Amino acid sequence: MRFLVVATCVTAIIASTAVAQQRTARDMMNDMKAKHGKTFDDCQSLATSRGYSLNDNEFDSRAVAMFVEGCIMGKQR
């Protein structure tokens, strides 16, 4: 019984730590903008010209963040 209680507590701690470490797409975008400035703006404009949406939907924001990151690394033209 004692083992079950300890295992449950350890699992809860690990799960809560994993959730706390997840970054949102908005956080990723803010970090890229701070680091790359004008390049970020140019890549974000390219993303919108190619049909990406800049709304607050996490799925759409993550897609834009991935596109912009690729653009900054020179993988999008």
Gaussian input, Z-matrix of N, CA and C with variables (Angstrom, degrees):
# hf/3-21g

backbone

0 1
 N
 C     1     B1
 C     2     B2     1     A1
 N     3     B3     2     A2     1     D1
 C     4     B4     3     A3     2     D2
 C     5     B5     4     A4     3     D3
 N     6     B6     5     A5     4     D4
 C     7     B7     6     A6     5     D5
 C     8     B8     7     A7     6     D6
 N     9     B9     8     A8     7     D7
 C    10    B10     9     A9     8     D8
 C    11    B11    10    A10     9     D9
 N    12    B12    11    A11    10    D10
 C    13    B13    12    A12    11    D11
 C    14    B14    13    A13    12    D12
 N    15    B15    14    A14    13    D13
 C    16    B16    15    A15    14    D14
 C    17    B17    16    A16    15    D15
 N    18    B18    17    A17    16    D16
 C    19    B19    18    A18    17    D17
 C    20    B20    19    A19    18    D18
 N    21    B21    20    A20    19    D19
 C    22    B22    21    A21    20    D20
 C    23    B23    22    A22    21    D21
 N    24    B24    23    A23    22    D22
 C    25    B25    24    A24    23    D23
 C    26    B26    25    A25    24    D24
 N    27    B27    26    A26    25    D25
 C    28    B28    27    A27    26    D26
 C    29    B29    28    A28    27    D27
 N    30    B30    29    A29    28    D28
 C    31    B31    30    A30    29    D29
 C    32    B32    31    A31    30    D30
 N    33    B33    32    A32    31    D31
 C    34    B34    33    A33    32    D32
 C    35    B35    34    A34    33    D33
 N    36    B36    35    A35    34    D34
 C    37    B37    36    A36    35    D35
 C    38    B38    37    A37    36    D36
 N    39    B39    38    A38    37    D37
 C    40    B40    39    A39    38    D38
 C    41    B41    40    A40    39    D39
 N    42    B42    41    A41    40    D40
 C    43    B43    42    A42    41    D41
 C    44    B44    43    A43    42    D42
 N    45    B45    44    A44    43    D43
 C    46    B46    45    A45    44    D44
 C    47    B47    46    A46    45    D45
 N    48    B48    47    A47    46    D46
 C    49    B49    48    A48    47    D47
 C    50    B50    49    A49    48    D48
 N    51    B51    50    A50    49    D49
 C    52    B52    51    A51    50    D50
 C    53    B53    52    A52    51    D51
 N    54    B54    53    A53    52    D52
 C    55    B55    54    A54    53    D53
 C    56    B56    55    A55    54    D54
 N    57    B57    56    A56    55    D55
 C    58    B58    57    A57    56    D56
 C    59    B59    58    A58    57    D57
 N    60    B60    59    A59    58    D58
 C    61    B61    60    A60    59    D59
 C    62    B62    61    A61    60    D60
 N    63    B63    62    A62    61    D61
 C    64    B64    63    A63    62    D62
 C    65    B65    64    A64    63    D63
 N    66    B66    65    A65    64    D64
 C    67    B67    66    A66    65    D65
 C    68    B68    67    A67    66    D66
 N    69    B69    68    A68    67    D67
 C    70    B70    69    A69    68    D68
 C    71    B71    70    A70    69    D69
 N    72    B72    71    A71    70    D70
 C    73    B73    72    A72    71    D71
 C    74    B74    73    A73    72    D72
 N    75    B75    74    A74    73    D73
 C    76    B76    75    A75    74    D74
 C    77    B77    76    A76    75    D75
 N    78    B78    77    A77    76    D76
 C    79    B79    78    A78    77    D77
 C    80    B80    79    A79    78    D78
 N    81    B81    80    A80    79    D79
 C    82    B82    81    A81    80    D80
 C    83    B83    82    A82    81    D81
 N    84    B84    83    A83    82    D82
 C    85    B85    84    A84    83    D83
 C    86    B86    85    A85    84    D84
 N    87    B87    86    A86    85    D85
 C    88    B88    87    A87    86    D86
 C    89    B89    88    A88    87    D87
 N    90    B90    89    A89    88    D88
 C    91    B91    90    A90    89    D89
 C    92    B92    91    A91    90    D90
 N    93    B93    92    A92    91    D91
 C    94    B94    93    A93    92    D92
 C    95    B95    94    A94    93    D93
 N    96    B96    95    A95    94    D94
 C    97    B97    96    A96    95    D95
 C    98    B98    97    A97    96    D96
 N    99    B99    98    A98    97    D97
 C   100   B100    99    A99    98    D98
 C   101   B101   100   A100    99    D99
 N   102   B102   101   A101   100   D100
 C   103   B103   102   A102   101   D101
 C   104   B104   103   A103   102   D102
 N   105   B105   104   A104   103   D103
 C   106   B106   105   A105   104   D104
 C   107   B107   106   A106   105   D105
 N   108   B108   107   A107   106   D106
 C   109   B109   108   A108   107   D107
 C   110   B110   109   A109   108   D108
 N   111   B111   110   A110   109   D109
 C   112   B112   111   A111   110   D110
 C   113   B113   112   A112   111   D111
 N   114   B114   113   A113   112   D112
 C   115   B115   114   A114   113   D113
 C   116   B116   115   A115   114   D114
 N   117   B117   116   A116   115   D115
 C   118   B118   117   A117   116   D116
 C   119   B119   118   A118   117   D117
 N   120   B120   119   A119   118   D118
 C   121   B121   120   A120   119   D119
 C   122   B122   121   A121   120   D120
 N   123   B123   122   A122   121   D121
 C   124   B124   123   A123   122   D122
 C   125   B125   124   A124   123   D123
 N   126   B126   125   A125   124   D124
 C   127   B127   126   A126   125   D125
 C   128   B128   127   A127   126   D126
 N   129   B129   128   A128   127   D127
 C   130   B130   129   A129   128   D128
 C   131   B131   130   A130   129   D129
 N   132   B132   131   A131   130   D130
 C   133   B133   132   A132   131   D131
 C   134   B134   133   A133   132   D132
 N   135   B135   134   A134   133   D133
 C   136   B136   135   A135   134   D134
 C   137   B137   136   A136   135   D135
 N   138   B138   137   A137   136   D136
 C   139   B139   138   A138   137   D137
 C   140   B140   139   A139   138   D138
 N   141   B141   140   A140   139   D139
 C   142   B142   141   A141   140   D140
 C   143   B143   142   A142   141   D141
 N   144   B144   143   A143   142   D142
 C   145   B145   144   A144   143   D143
 C   146   B146   145   A145   144   D144
 N   147   B147   146   A146   145   D145
 C   148   B148   147   A147   146   D146
 C   149   B149   148   A148   147   D147
 N   150   B150   149   A149   148   D148
 C   151   B151   150   A150   149   D149
 C   152   B152   151   A151   150   D150
 N   153   B153   152   A152   151   D151
 C   154   B154   153   A153   152   D152
 C   155   B155   154   A154   153   D153
 N   156   B156   155   A155   154   D154
 C   157   B157   156   A156   155   D155
 C   158   B158   157   A157   156   D156
 N   159   B159   158   A158   157   D157
 C   160   B160   159   A159   158   D158
 C   161   B161   160   A160   159   D159
 N   162   B162   161   A161   160   D160
 C   163   B163   162   A162   161   D161
 C   164   B164   163   A163   162   D162
 N   165   B165   164   A164   163   D163
 C   166   B166   165   A165   164   D164
 C   167   B167   166   A166   165   D165
 N   168   B168   167   A167   166   D166
 C   169   B169   168   A168   167   D167
 C   170   B170   169   A169   168   D168
 N   171   B171   170   A170   169   D169
 C   172   B172   171   A171   170   D170
 C   173   B173   172   A172   171   D171
 N   174   B174   173   A173   172   D172
 C   175   B175   174   A174   173   D173
 C   176   B176   175   A175   174   D174
 N   177   B177   176   A176   175   D175
 C   178   B178   177   A177   176   D176
 C   179   B179   178   A178   177   D177
 N   180   B180   179   A179   178   D178
 C   181   B181   180   A180   179   D179
 C   182   B182   181   A181   180   D180
 N   183   B183   182   A182   181   D181
 C   184   B184   183   A183   182   D182
 C   185   B185   184   A184   183   D183
 N   186   B186   185   A185   184   D184
 C   187   B187   186   A186   185   D185
 C   188   B188   187   A187   186   D186
 N   189   B189   188   A188   187   D187
 C   190   B190   189   A189   188   D188
 C   191   B191   190   A190   189   D189
 N   192   B192   191   A191   190   D190
 C   193   B193   192   A192   191   D191
 C   194   B194   193   A193   192   D192
 N   195   B195   194   A194   193   D193
 C   196   B196   195   A195   194   D194
 C   197   B197   196   A196   195   D195
 N   198   B198   197   A197   196   D196
 C   199   B199   198   A198   197   D197
 C   200   B200   199   A199   198   D198
 N   201   B201   200   A200   199   D199
 C   202   B202   201   A201   200   D200
 C   203   B203   202   A202   201   D201
 N   204   B204   203   A203   202   D202
 C   205   B205   204   A204   203   D203
 C   206   B206   205   A205   204   D204
 N   207   B207   206   A206   205   D205
 C   208   B208   207   A207   206   D206
 C   209   B209   208   A208   207   D207
 N   210   B210   209   A209   208   D208
 C   211   B211   210   A210   209   D209
 C   212   B212   211   A211   210   D210
 N   213   B213   212   A212   211   D211
 C   214   B214   213   A213   212   D212
 C   215   B215   214   A214   213   D213
 N   216   B216   215   A215   214   D214
 C   217   B217   216   A216   215   D215
 C   218   B218   217   A217   216   D216
 N   219   B219   218   A218   217   D217
 C   220   B220   219   A219   218   D218
 C   221   B221   220   A220   219   D219
 N   222   B222   221   A221   220   D220
 C   223   B223   222   A222   221   D221
 C   224   B224   223   A223   222   D222
 N   225   B225   224   A224   223   D223
 C   226   B226   225   A225   224   D224
 C   227   B227   226   A226   225   D225
 N   228   B228   227   A227   226   D226
 C   229   B229   228   A228   227   D227
 C   230   B230   229   A229   228   D228

   B1=1.4494
   B2=1.5308
   B3=1.3076
   B4=1.4546
   B5=1.5325
   B6=1.3421
   B7=1.4612
   B8=1.5206
   B9=1.3171
   B10=1.4629
   B11=1.5329
   B12=1.3033
   B13=1.4662
   B14=1.5322
   B15=1.3274
   B16=1.4606
   B17=1.5294
   B18=1.3170
   B19=1.4640
   B20=1.5217
   B21=1.3100
   B22=1.4591
   B23=1.5196
   B24=1.3149
   B25=1.4618
   B26=1.5236
   B27=1.3172
   B28=1.4619
   B29=1.5235
   B30=1.3087
   B31=1.4624
   B32=1.5212
   B33=1.3047
   B34=1.4661
   B35=1.5230
   B36=1.3081
   B37=1.4683
   B38=1.5231
   B39=1.3093
   B40=1.4649
   B41=1.5247
   B42=1.3151
   B43=1.4674
   B44=1.5201
   B45=1.3169
   B46=1.4654
   B47=1.5231
   B48=1.3239
   B49=1.4604
   B50=1.5273
   B51=1.3207
   B52=1.4635
   B53=1.5263
   B54=1.3047
   B55=1.4608
   B56=1.5249
   B57=1.3091
   B58=1.4609
   B59=1.5244
   B60=1.3311
   B61=1.4513
   B62=1.5280
   B63=1.3150
   B64=1.4528
   B65=1.5221
   B66=1.3230
   B67=1.4565
   B68=1.5119
   B69=1.2940
   B70=1.4550
   B71=1.5242
   B72=1.3135
   B73=1.4603
   B74=1.5209
   B75=1.3208
   B76=1.4637
   B77=1.5275
   B78=1.3417
   B79=1.4684
   B80=1.5275
   B81=1.3249
   B82=1.4655
   B83=1.5295
   B84=1.3342
   B85=1.4576
   B86=1.5331
   B87=1.3203
   B88=1.4673
   B89=1.5293
   B90=1.3338
   B91=1.4625
   B92=1.5290
   B93=1.3344
   B94=1.4641
   B95=1.5230
   B96=1.3322
   B97=1.4635
   B98=1.5223
   B99=1.3157
   B100=1.4637
   B101=1.5269
   B102=1.3061
   B103=1.4630
   B104=1.5250
   B105=1.3429
   B106=1.4572
   B107=1.5231
   B108=1.3090
   B109=1.4593
   B110=1.5205
   B111=1.3435
   B112=1.4670
   B113=1.5212
   B114=1.3048
   B115=1.4572
   B116=1.5222
   B117=1.3235
   B118=1.4627
   B119=1.5215
   B120=1.3295
   B121=1.4680
   B122=1.5302
   B123=1.3279
   B124=1.4635
   B125=1.5309
   B126=1.3145
   B127=1.4649
   B128=1.5329
   B129=1.3142
   B130=1.4637
   B131=1.5292
   B132=1.3170
   B133=1.4712
   B134=1.5210
   B135=1.3232
   B136=1.4635
   B137=1.5263
   B138=1.3328
   B139=1.4666
   B140=1.5245
   B141=1.3266
   B142=1.4668
   B143=1.5254
   B144=1.3352
   B145=1.4720
   B146=1.5229
   B147=1.3213
   B148=1.4695
   B149=1.5245
   B150=1.3168
   B151=1.4597
   B152=1.5149
   B153=1.3237
   B154=1.4636
   B155=1.5241
   B156=1.3218
   B157=1.4506
   B158=1.5273
   B159=1.3296
   B160=1.4634
   B161=1.5252
   B162=1.3184
   B163=1.4667
   B164=1.5269
   B165=1.3215
   B166=1.4614
   B167=1.5254
   B168=1.3196
   B169=1.4583
   B170=1.5301
   B171=1.3240
   B172=1.4654
   B173=1.5256
   B174=1.3348
   B175=1.4635
   B176=1.5296
   B177=1.3358
   B178=1.4601
   B179=1.5280
   B180=1.3120
   B181=1.4615
   B182=1.5196
   B183=1.3257
   B184=1.4684
   B185=1.5285
   B186=1.3380
   B187=1.4612
   B188=1.5274
   B189=1.3296
   B190=1.4709
   B191=1.5231
   B192=1.3326
   B193=1.4640
   B194=1.5271
   B195=1.3187
   B196=1.4621
   B197=1.5301
   B198=1.3393
   B199=1.4547
   B200=1.5256
   B201=1.3300
   B202=1.4696
   B203=1.5131
   B204=1.3195
   B205=1.4616
   B206=1.5262
   B207=1.3340
   B208=1.4538
   B209=1.5181
   B210=1.3007
   B211=1.4626
   B212=1.5356
   B213=1.3056
   B214=1.4589
   B215=1.5263
   B216=1.3262
   B217=1.4694
   B218=1.5265
   B219=1.3374
   B220=1.4482
   B221=1.5134
   B222=1.3244
   B223=1.4619
   B224=1.5252
   B225=1.3226
   B226=1.4655
   B227=1.5122
   B228=1.3039
   B229=1.4796
   B230=1.4960
   A1=110.21
   A2=115.86
   A3=120.65
   A4=110.22
   A5=116.74
   A6=121.85
   A7=110.88
   A8=116.99
   A9=121.84
   A10=111.19
   A11=117.15
   A12=121.26
   A13=110.63
   A14=116.78
   A15=120.72
   A16=110.31
   A17=117.61
   A18=121.32
   A19=111.25
   A20=117.25
   A21=121.35
   A22=110.88
   A23=117.73
   A24=121.26
   A25=111.64
   A26=116.86
   A27=121.00
   A28=110.21
   A29=117.28
   A30=121.57
   A31=111.03
   A32=117.32
   A33=121.50
   A34=111.16
   A35=117.74
   A36=121.53
   A37=110.42
   A38=117.21
   A39=121.13
   A40=110.45
   A41=117.41
   A42=121.00
   A43=111.35
   A44=118.10
   A45=120.37
   A46=111.10
   A47=117.89
   A48=121.68
   A49=110.31
   A50=117.58
   A51=121.71
   A52=110.99
   A53=117.74
   A54=121.33
   A55=110.37
   A56=117.73
   A57=121.49
   A58=111.74
   A59=117.93
   A60=121.06
   A61=113.16
   A62=119.35
   A63=121.42
   A64=109.53
   A65=114.97
   A66=120.34
   A67=108.66
   A68=115.62
   A69=119.35
   A70=108.93
   A71=115.06
   A72=120.18
   A73=110.15
   A74=116.77
   A75=120.86
   A76=110.18
   A77=117.40
   A78=120.72
   A79=110.67
   A80=116.07
   A81=120.64
   A82=110.77
   A83=116.03
   A84=120.64
   A85=110.72
   A86=117.10
   A87=120.74
   A88=111.06
   A89=117.24
   A90=120.80
   A91=111.22
   A92=116.43
   A93=120.05
   A94=111.10
   A95=116.44
   A96=120.10
   A97=110.51
   A98=116.92
   A99=120.81
   A100=111.30
   A101=116.56
   A102=120.74
   A103=112.55
   A104=118.00
   A105=120.53
   A106=114.93
   A107=119.35
   A108=123.90
   A109=115.76
   A110=116.35
   A111=122.17
   A112=111.80
   A113=118.02
   A114=121.02
   A115=110.27
   A116=115.87
   A117=120.43
   A118=110.33
   A119=117.04
   A120=121.23
   A121=111.13
   A122=116.47
   A123=120.57
   A124=110.78
   A125=116.64
   A126=120.93
   A127=111.39
   A128=116.89
   A129=120.03
   A130=109.95
   A131=117.86
   A132=121.20
   A133=110.86
   A134=116.70
   A135=120.81
   A136=110.25
   A137=116.74
   A138=120.56
   A139=111.29
   A140=117.45
   A141=119.58
   A142=110.78
   A143=117.52
   A144=119.49
   A145=111.46
   A146=116.36
   A147=120.91
   A148=112.74
   A149=116.62
   A150=120.45
   A151=116.78
   A152=118.43
   A153=120.07
   A154=109.29
   A155=116.15
   A156=122.28
   A157=110.35
   A158=116.97
   A159=121.62
   A160=111.95
   A161=117.95
   A162=119.70
   A163=110.34
   A164=116.99
   A165=121.64
   A166=113.73
   A167=117.48
   A168=121.08
   A169=108.35
   A170=117.84
   A171=122.13
   A172=111.58
   A173=117.87
   A174=121.24
   A175=110.41
   A176=117.63
   A177=121.50
   A178=111.03
   A179=116.81
   A180=120.84
   A181=111.36
   A182=116.57
   A183=120.05
   A184=110.59
   A185=117.54
   A186=121.13
   A187=110.21
   A188=116.75
   A189=120.41
   A190=109.84
   A191=117.31
   A192=120.88
   A193=110.75
   A194=116.82
   A195=120.09
   A196=110.47
   A197=117.63
   A198=121.15
   A199=110.21
   A200=116.36
   A201=120.92
   A202=110.03
   A203=117.77
   A204=120.67
   A205=110.79
   A206=116.79
   A207=120.62
   A208=111.70
   A209=116.82
   A210=122.05
   A211=110.55
   A212=116.91
   A213=120.99
   A214=109.94
   A215=116.34
   A216=120.25
   A217=111.95
   A218=117.32
   A219=121.26
   A220=115.15
   A221=117.92
   A222=121.24
   A223=113.50
   A224=117.78
   A225=122.46
   A226=107.90
   A227=116.30
   A228=119.83
   A229=109.70
   D1=-44.42
   D2=-179.10
   D3=-61.34
   D4=-40.11
   D5=178.77
   D6=-60.49
   D7=-41.14
   D8=-179.92
   D9=-62.88
   D10=-42.24
   D11=179.04
   D12=-64.74
   D13=-44.89
   D14=179.79
   D15=-64.53
   D16=-43.65
   D17=179.65
   D18=-62.53
   D19=-39.67
   D20=178.29
   D21=-64.90
   D22=-43.03
   D23=178.97
   D24=-64.41
   D25=-43.75
   D26=179.42
   D27=-62.86
   D28=-43.04
   D29=178.62
   D30=-61.97
   D31=-42.19
   D32=179.37
   D33=-64.45
   D34=-39.95
   D35=179.63
   D36=-66.36
   D37=-44.92
   D38=179.87
   D39=-63.90
   D40=-43.74
   D41=-179.75
   D42=-63.84
   D43=-42.22
   D44=-179.28
   D45=-68.15
   D46=-33.93
   D47=177.26
   D48=-67.06
   D49=-41.86
   D50=179.78
   D51=-63.47
   D52=-41.22
   D53=179.01
   D54=-66.46
   D55=-39.49
   D56=-179.13
   D57=-67.09
   D58=-26.68
   D59=-177.44
   D60=-85.69
   D61=-10.81
   D62=179.80
   D63=-69.95
   D64=132.76
   D65=178.68
   D66=-101.87
   D67=141.84
   D68=177.72
   D69=-81.21
   D70=163.37
   D71=177.52
   D72=-61.93
   D73=-36.26
   D74=179.46
   D75=-62.47
   D76=-39.85
   D77=176.78
   D78=-62.29
   D79=-42.55
   D80=178.96
   D81=-62.01
   D82=-43.69
   D83=-179.86
   D84=-63.39
   D85=-43.39
   D86=179.51
   D87=-62.49
   D88=-40.51
   D89=178.46
   D90=-64.35
   D91=-43.92
   D92=179.58
   D93=-64.74
   D94=-40.22
   D95=-179.69
   D96=-64.15
   D97=-41.84
   D98=179.34
   D99=-65.65
   D100=-35.78
   D101=-176.03
   D102=-82.50
   D103=-36.26
   D104=-170.52
   D105=-114.23
   D106=-8.20
   D107=173.23
   D108=49.33
   D109=-112.08
   D110=-175.08
   D111=-61.20
   D112=-39.40
   D113=178.51
   D114=-59.72
   D115=-41.07
   D116=177.28
   D117=-60.14
   D118=-47.70
   D119=-179.32
   D120=-60.44
   D121=-42.65
   D122=178.79
   D123=-62.93
   D124=-43.40
   D125=-179.12
   D126=-69.14
   D127=-36.70
   D128=177.33
   D129=-66.41
   D130=-38.42
   D131=175.97
   D132=-64.22
   D133=-40.11
   D134=177.18
   D135=-62.80
   D136=-40.95
   D137=178.87
   D138=-61.25
   D139=-44.64
   D140=-179.59
   D141=-68.31
   D142=-34.47
   D143=178.00
   D144=-67.36
   D145=-21.89
   D146=178.25
   D147=-96.55
   D148=10.45
   D149=172.04
   D150=99.19
   D151=2.68
   D152=177.50
   D153=-74.34
   D154=145.59
   D155=-177.53
   D156=-101.68
   D157=136.91
   D158=-178.91
   D159=-100.87
   D160=40.38
   D161=178.91
   D162=-87.98
   D163=-178.38
   D164=-176.34
   D165=-88.45
   D166=6.18
   D167=175.98
   D168=-65.36
   D169=126.14
   D170=-175.73
   D171=-58.99
   D172=-39.85
   D173=-179.31
   D174=-64.13
   D175=-47.97
   D176=179.41
   D177=-65.70
   D178=-41.64
   D179=-179.60
   D180=-63.54
   D181=-38.72
   D182=178.78
   D183=-66.48
   D184=-38.27
   D185=178.10
   D186=-64.06
   D187=-42.95
   D188=178.04
   D189=-64.38
   D190=-43.35
   D191=-179.64
   D192=-60.51
   D193=-41.22
   D194=179.47
   D195=-66.91
   D196=-41.07
   D197=178.05
   D198=-62.72
   D199=-48.19
   D200=-178.16
   D201=-62.43
   D202=-42.23
   D203=178.83
   D204=-60.35
   D205=-43.55
   D206=176.67
   D207=-63.65
   D208=-39.84
   D209=178.92
   D210=-63.05
   D211=-44.30
   D212=179.75
   D213=-61.76
   D214=-35.74
   D215=179.49
   D216=-81.65
   D217=0.25
   D218=176.84
   D219=86.47
   D220=15.84
   D221=-177.73
   D222=-94.23
   D223=-3.86
   D224=177.44
   D225=-121.16
   D226=140.70
   D227=178.53
   D228=-128.78

